């Protein structure tokens, strides 16, 4: 009888643990609406490299989340990544000539889109494309370039430009 009640107690704790994992998953994934207004509009931007940016990543303006990335696809003609963002409808005054960058939270944190407003009086509208973009800074590429710069051989022209070594003094 005691083992039966112990098994039920363990089962209850396992069930509570699984429920807690589901709750945390939904809270971390931020599966809430884009904004408080209930409406949103979509804009696109093209990038050479999106790094690890993916669906659900944040879109921020001055550090405040104003939207989410809805899709990342490839343009079959230019082979660039096309990022579709869904922006809160209450933020309907973002200038059309704004700049969007792929930024990283911390040194190795998640990537998100940061919008820097431009000066155009015309705002972004549903279906607009942001023209000014800056691709992701990929840490692996930087490390590869850094290592390559140290492993390259010294060019022959640099060796020829070195002054000739003074002849060694004769020893008696």
Secondary structure as GFF3:
##gff-version 3
##sequence-region A 1 172
A	DSSP	alpha_helix	2	29	.	.	.	ID=ss1
A	DSSP	beta_strand	40	47	.	.	.	ID=ss2
A	DSSP	beta_strand	58	61	.	.	.	ID=ss3
A	DSSP	beta_strand	64	74	.	.	.	ID=ss4
A	DSSP	beta_strand	81	88	.	.	.	ID=ss5
A	DSSP	beta_strand	99	104	.	.	.	ID=ss6
A	DSSP	beta_strand	111	116	.	.	.	ID=ss7
A	DSSP	beta_strand	129	130	.	.	.	ID=ss8
A	DSSP	beta_strand	132	134	.	.	.	ID=ss9
A	DSSP	alpha_helix	139	151	.	.	.	ID=ss10
A	DSSP	alpha_helix	156	161	.	.	.	ID=ss11
###
